[in-house]
Amino acid sequence: MNVLKDETIPARRGGAWIVKKGRCIRFIDVEGGQIGDLVLFNANDLSERFNQSRTRSNPGKYLISTGDHLYSKSNNIMLTIVEDTYGIHDLQYGMCSRFVYQRESHSFAEGFTVGGALGRPEVGCWEILTETLKPWNIPAEDIPDPLNLFQTVDFVPEEGRFALAEGRSRPGDYVDCVAEMDVLCALSACPATGGPLRVQIYDP
């Protein structure tokens, strides 16, 4: 493949890229067990944004993988997942923020190690993406709920509850998506898991 960009996002940092229609973007978990909060915008109309609800309800799935589409609220397809070595990506949990880590309790599964080797975070993906998207003048309140790449959630249906669990992705696991429009993609290497992510943009 013809790689146009290859960038590693350090732990607790973010990155953003415009992917032209027909090109592909690959998200790679470098060390394993790392979550990535991915948000999308129509690069030609930033008011059109990724919508978690449409992406769940249109296919009737709360975990998505190969062949599934990422929709805007207008039901336009923004990205299509074309290859996925992990297999499930979460559309329920939402996005972490400073508020999450300042609370005494949160919906982490028993045994979840918040922050990994870096310790408890001071900011969340919301703050990271707010900073990352400043060059496009996107205010914090316009950042949509994300697709949580490589995120594992434990569900307890009989209690109507769920909780974030330790990740099961392996080093080198990746997700390939093709752009169905010109898309601004922004990704946070989630502070909850404290590891890096790698991003490649390429011509298929």
Long-range contacts (C-beta under 8 A, 24 or more apart in sequence): 1-202, 1-203, 1-204, 2-202, 2-203, 3-200, 3-201, 3-202, 4-201, 4-202, 4-203, 5-199, 5-200, 5-201, 6-198, 6-199, 6-200, 7-198, 7-199, 7-200, 8-196, 8-197, 8-198, 8-199, 9-187, 9-188, 9-189, 9-196, 9-197, 9-198, 9-199, 10-189, 10-196, 11-116, 11-118, 11-189, 11-191, 11-194, 11-195, 11-196, 12-118, 12-121, 12-123, 12-128, 12-189, 12-191, 12-194, 13-128, 13-188, 13-189, 14-125, 14-128, 14-129, 14-131, 14-132, 14-186, 14-187, 14-188, 14-189, 15-132, 15-186, 15-187, 15-199, 16-132, 16-133, 16-135, 16-136, 16-184, 16-185, 16-186, 16-187, 17-184, 17-185, 17-199, 17-201, 18-43, 18-182, 18-183, 18-184, 18-185, 19-179, 19-182, 19-183, 19-185, 19-201, 20-179, 20-182, 21-179, 21-180, 21-181, 21-182, 21-183, 22-178, 22-179, 22-204, 23-178, 23-179, 23-201, 23-202, 23-203, 23-204, 24-82, 24-176, 24-177, 24-178, 24-179, 24-201, 24-202, 24-203, 24-204, 25-79, 25-176, 25-177, 25-179, 25-185, 25-199, 25-200, 25-201, 25-202, 26-174, 26-175, 26-176, 26-177, 26-199, 26-200, 26-201, 26-202, 27-149, 27-174, 27-175, 27-177, 27-187, 27-197, 27-198, 27-199, 28-172, 28-173, 28-174, 28-197, 28-198, 28-199, 28-200, 29-86, 29-149, 29-150, 29-169, 29-170, 29-171, 29-172, 29-173, 29-174, 29-195, 29-197, 30-171, 30-172, 30-195, 30-196, 30-197, 30-198, 31-171, 31-195, 31-196, 32-167, 32-169, 32-170, 32-171, 32-172, 32-173, 32-195, 33-116, 33-150, 33-166, 33-167, 33-168, 33-169, 33-193, 33-195, 34-150, 34-167, 34-169, 34-189, 34-190, 34-193, 34-194, 34-195, 34-196, 34-197, 35-148, 35-149, 35-150, 35-151, 35-167, 35-190, 35-192, 35-193, 36-148, 36-149, 36-150, 36-187, 36-188, 36-189, 36-190, 36-197, 37-95, 37-96, 37-125, 37-129, 37-146, 37-147, 37-148, 37-149, 37-187, 37-188, 37-190, 38-146, 38-147, 38-148, 38-149, 38-185, 38-186, 38-187, 39-129, 39-143, 39-144, 39-146, 39-147, 39-185, 39-186, 39-187, 40-70, 40-72, 40-78, 40-79, 40-144, 40-183, 40-184, 40-185, 40-186, 41-136, 41-138, 41-183, 41-184, 41-186, 42-72, 42-76, 42-78, 42-181, 42-182, 42-183, 42-184, 43-181, 43-182, 43-183, 43-184, 44-181, 44-182, 46-136, 46-138, 46-142, 46-184, 47-142, 48-72, 48-73, 48-74, 48-76, 49-73, 49-142, 49-144, 50-78, 50-144, 50-146, 50-147, 51-144, 52-91, 52-94, 52-144, 52-145, 52-146, 52-147, 55-91, 55-147, 56-91, 56-92, 61-91, 62-90, 62-91, 62-92, 63-88, 63-89, 63-90, 63-91, 64-88, 64-89, 64-91, 64-147, 65-89, 69-180, 70-147, 70-177, 76-180, 76-181, 77-180, 77-181, 78-179, 78-180, 78-181, 78-183, 79-177, 79-178, 79-179, 79-180, 79-183, 79-185, 80-177, 80-178, 80-180, 81-175, 81-176, 81-177, 82-176, 82-177, 82-178, 83-174, 83-175, 83-176, 84-174, 84-175, 84-176, 85-172, 85-173, 85-174, 85-175, 86-149, 86-150, 86-169, 86-173, 86-174, 86-175, 88-152, 89-147, 89-148, 89-149, 89-150, 89-151, 89-175, 90-147, 90-148, 90-151, 90-152, 90-153, 91-147, 91-148, 92-153, 92-162, 93-148, 93-151, 93-153, 93-162, 93-164, 94-145, 94-146, 95-124, 95-125, 95-126, 95-129, 95-143, 95-145, 95-146, 96-121, 96-124, 96-125, 96-126, 96-190, 96-191, 96-192, 97-123, 97-124, 97-125, 97-126, 97-127, 98-122, 98-123, 98-124, 98-126, 98-127, 99-124, 100-124, 101-191, 107-161, 107-162, 107-163, 107-164, 108-163, 108-164, 109-154, 109-163, 109-164, 109-165, 109-166, 111-166, 112-163, 112-164, 112-165, 112-166, 113-166, 114-192, 115-191, 115-192, 115-193, 115-194, 116-192, 116-193, 116-194, 116-195, 117-194, 118-191, 118-194, 121-191, 121-192, 121-194, 123-191, 124-190, 124-191, 124-192, 125-188, 125-190, 125-191, 128-188, 128-189, 128-191, 129-186, 129-188, 132-186, 132-188, 133-186, 136-184, 146-188, 149-175, 149-187, 150-175, 151-190, 164-192, 167-193, 178-204
